[in-house]
Amino acid sequence: MNICVVALGKIGLPLAVQFASKGHRVIGADVSERVVRLVNDGAVPFPGETDLDVKLKEAVAAGLLSATTDTAAAVAESEAVVVVVPLFVDADGVPDFGWMDDATRAIAAGLKPGTLVSYETTLPVGATRNRWAPMLEEGSGLTAGKDFHLVFSPERVLTGRVFADLRRYPKLVGGIDEASAEHGVRFYEAVLDFDERADLNRPNGVWDLGSAEASELAKLAETTYRDVNIGLANQFARFADTVGVDVTKVIEACNTQPYSHIHSPGIAVGGHCIPIYPRMYLWNDPAATVVRSAREANAAMPEYAVDLLAAAYGDLTDVGVLVLGAAYRGGVKETAFSGVFPTVEALRARGAKPYVSDPMYTNEELVAHGLPGYDGEPIGAAVIQADHAEYRTLAPADLPGVTVLVDGRRVTDPARWTGVRRVVIGG
């Protein structure tokens, strides 16, 4: 097949490389000339994705992967188009379709009869059928479901381990009609491999969910579930703090039953997915009070962590406080919706002097993200915001002057922290 992947970001580029690894010819389309140039040189435009550097070089060297800024021309050469363009949501959960609209119009300009178009970007329920189908029809003069096939198939991978996740999780597909779904299933069966999963009630592989709407809802539901679950864990943790109970022991005990799957509490919920998609769900379903309450509970955790610090340390006015970890999760060089930003704001509101360090970032990079870098200024307290592996062996000698540590991720070894007050969320 000839395949076009639209947007060569942290999901799109690994997808393009995966498709090429199955022997298909892939053209990646991206608006960034820098990204296109690097990909055509076989160079990864971003760090941190396992095996991407090697696999990309192999695909480019084999002549199976190239990149262009001309989306319409790439689509015109392709039998299948996979769209992974970012969609943003504002603080009120209102989607900004700007980039997706631009990409869809460019796709329509090159669309030819018989092509499969698959949207993988997480969308509000109904967007594939009610927004993209009419836009593609208008720009191409073709009819969705008759002249071209249209499906929604959500990406279900985490950056840093995309290739492993592509094999591990079933690929969900939903079409705007039966023929579209059939084409979508055949396409993904031709470009993906799957691990055997004895824990699934049917074979791992490509699963047709019956409609684009079902597939859209599945992605929103699985990510919203995680946010709600973490929100509940955080509520338990905050109550446990008031009664002197270690919530992790409680959660461990609860999860010995097969009906209980309580997640871990923590200082923040960050990343491109979990803090964002519940808001997108609420845009579809504003009456979902459980979802809204969980999102509010999780958004309040950075300030709660600073409250714990103030309770243990005392007045934070003019106190240097080092926030450890700018990334939204350990081992990933990404600050999307990271808890570092509200943590720094909450410290400033208390009159503290916040600083930030992260083993994956230079001070210059932190400053570029609007964060106060750390150059050895005097500090009296520290807050762990990201669960980087480097923090597991952290000890008081690594943070001279610190008398209180708030470990927002329970990543440190309590045995190492004698002589310093170590505080965790949930007792």
Residue, then its C-alpha position, 0 to 999 in steps of 0.5 A: m500500500n501507499i499510506c499517508v500519515v498526517a502529522l509526524g509528532k510523537i505518535g504520528l512518526p512512530l506510526a509511519v515507521q511501523f507501517a513502513s516496517k511492514g513493507h508499505r510505502v509511507i509518506g509523512a505530511d507535516v507543516s514543519e519544514r524542520v520535521v520534514r527535513l529531519v525525517n528525510d535525513g533519517a533523524v528523529p525530531f524529538p527524543g525519548e521514543t524507544d527504538l525510533d531512531v534505529k527503525l526510522k533510519e532503516a525505513v528511510a534507507a529502504g526507501l519506504l518512508s519520506a516526508t513532505t509539507d504538501t499534504a494534498a500531494a501526499v494524500a493524492e498518492s495514497e490508498a490510506v490516510v491516517v490523521v494524527v494532528p493535535l486537537f487542543v481543549d481550553a480550560d473550559g473543555v471547548p475543543d479548538f479544531g483549528w489545526m484539524d480543520d486545516a489538515t482535513r481541508a488539505i486532505a480533501a484537496g488530494l482525496k481520490p475515490g477508494t481512499l480510506v481516511s482514518y482519524e486517530t486523534t482523540l475527538p468528541v463523540g460525533a466529530t468523525r461523522n458530523r464534522w470531518a465527513p462533510m468537510l472531506e466531501e465539500g473539499s473533494g466533491l466525493t461522498a463519504g461511505k460511497d466514494f471514500h471510506l471513513v473511520f475513527s481509530p483512536e491511538r492508545v499508546l504512551t510516548g516512550r513505548v509506542f511500538a510495544d503498546l501498538r502490539r499489546y493493545p487491541k486496535l479499535v475501529g469504528g466506521i461511518d458505515e459497514a464498508s468503511a469499517e471493513h476497509g479500516v479493519r483490513f488496513y490495520e490488520a495489514v500494518l500492525d502486529f499483535d501480542e497474544r493476550a490470554d487475559l482478553n475475552r477474544p483474540n488480540g487484534v483489530w476490533d470493530l466497535g460498530s460505529a465511529e461514535a462507539s470508537e470515539l466514546a471508547k477512547l474518551a471513556e478509557t481515559t476518563y475512567r483513569d481520571v475519575n479513579i485517580g480522583l477517588a484515590n486522591q479523595f481517599a488520600r486526603f481523608a486518610d491524612t486527617v485520620g492518620v492512616d496510610v492510604t497506600k496500605v488501604i488501597e493495596a488491601c482493597n485491590t486484593q479483591p478482583y472488583s477493586h482497582i483503585h489507582s494511586p494518589g499523587i500530586a498531579v495528573g498531567g500529560h496530553c491525555i488524562p487531564i484533557y479528555p475528561r474535559m472533552y467528554l464533558w463537552n459532549d456530556p455536561a451533566a456528567t457530575v462524577v467526571r467533573s468532580a474528579r477533574e476538580a479534585n485532581a486539579a486541586m492536588p498541587e495546591y494540596a501538596v503545598d498545603l502539606l508542606a506549609a503545615a510541616y514547615g511553617d511560614l514559607t515566606d521567602v523560603g527557597v523550595l526546590v520542585l523536583g521534576a518538571a516532566y508530567r511523569g517520570g522518564v518522559k521529557e514532556t511538560a504537557f499539563s504537568g503538575v510543576f506549573p500549578t505547584v510553582e504557582a501555589l508556592r509563590a502564592r504562599g510567599a515562597k521562592p520556588y525553583v525547579s530542577d529535572p534530570m531530563y532538562t537543562n536550566e535553559e530549557l526550564v526557563a524556556h518553559g517559564l519555570p525558575g531554574y535552580d543554580g544552587e540557591p539556598i533551599g529549606a524544603a523540597v517537593i517531588q513532582a515527577d517520579h523520575a527513577e533518579y529520585r529513588t536513591l535521593a537522600p538529605a545529603d543531595l539537598p543541603g539545607v532541606t528540613v522538609l520533603v514532600d514526596g508527591r509521588r512516594v518515589t523516595d526511600p523513607a529509610r534514607w530520610t532520617g533527620v528530615r521530615r518526609v511527608v507523603i500524600g495520604g499518610 
